[in-house]
Amino acid sequence: MKNRVALGKIVKSVGLRGDVKIQTYSSDSSLREGLRIYCAIDELLVEKLRPHKNMLVARFAGRDSIEDTKDLIGLEIYMDREDVELEDGEYLVRDLIGCEVFDRGVSVGHIEDIIQNTFQDIYVVEGKRSILIPAVDAFVKEIDIEALRIDVELIEGM
């Protein structure tokens, strides 16, 4: 699924008309009505979508009863990479992993991971030593996905 992006996981049925709850992997989910998505067993068309607490409730075309959706429970859902809608300055985590990080022109390592459960993302950079860099304008000066390069300005001692 190299050209697909994981969106979330179908966690349970809702009601009797084929609605399912989806736990999304991002608060800025690209999931939307009319989108064609994929899971391990099927290609699905999102017919209806609504928020419910911290999840989404979806109905898929052709799956109109609880019986039609029971085989989907527990499956991850994906979308084509080309269908992802990003604003300027937004990037997918998978696009940033592996980028080389430069502090004022000097390589400090590569992004190995991104911690996302904080107020802002934190880049985990591995080089001669491990560095945690908050993904904020004060530190991150430029991101060039095409060149797999991120320019930062670290403070003394980082």
MORA-V818167 format. One record per helix or strand of 2 or more residues. SS is the DSSP state (A for helix, B for strand). FROM is the first residue (numbers start at 1). TO is the last residue. If there is no record, write none. Layout:
# MORA-V818167
ss=SS from=FROM to=TO
ss=SS from=FROM to=TO
This chain:
# MORA-V818167
ss=B from=4 to=14
ss=B from=19 to=24
ss=B from=36 to=38
ss=B from=43 to=52
ss=B from=55 to=60
ss=A from=66 to=69
ss=B from=76 to=80
ss=A from=81 to=83
ss=A from=93 to=96
ss=B from=100 to=103
ss=B from=106 to=115
ss=B from=122 to=126
ss=B from=130 to=134
ss=B from=140 to=144
ss=B from=149 to=152
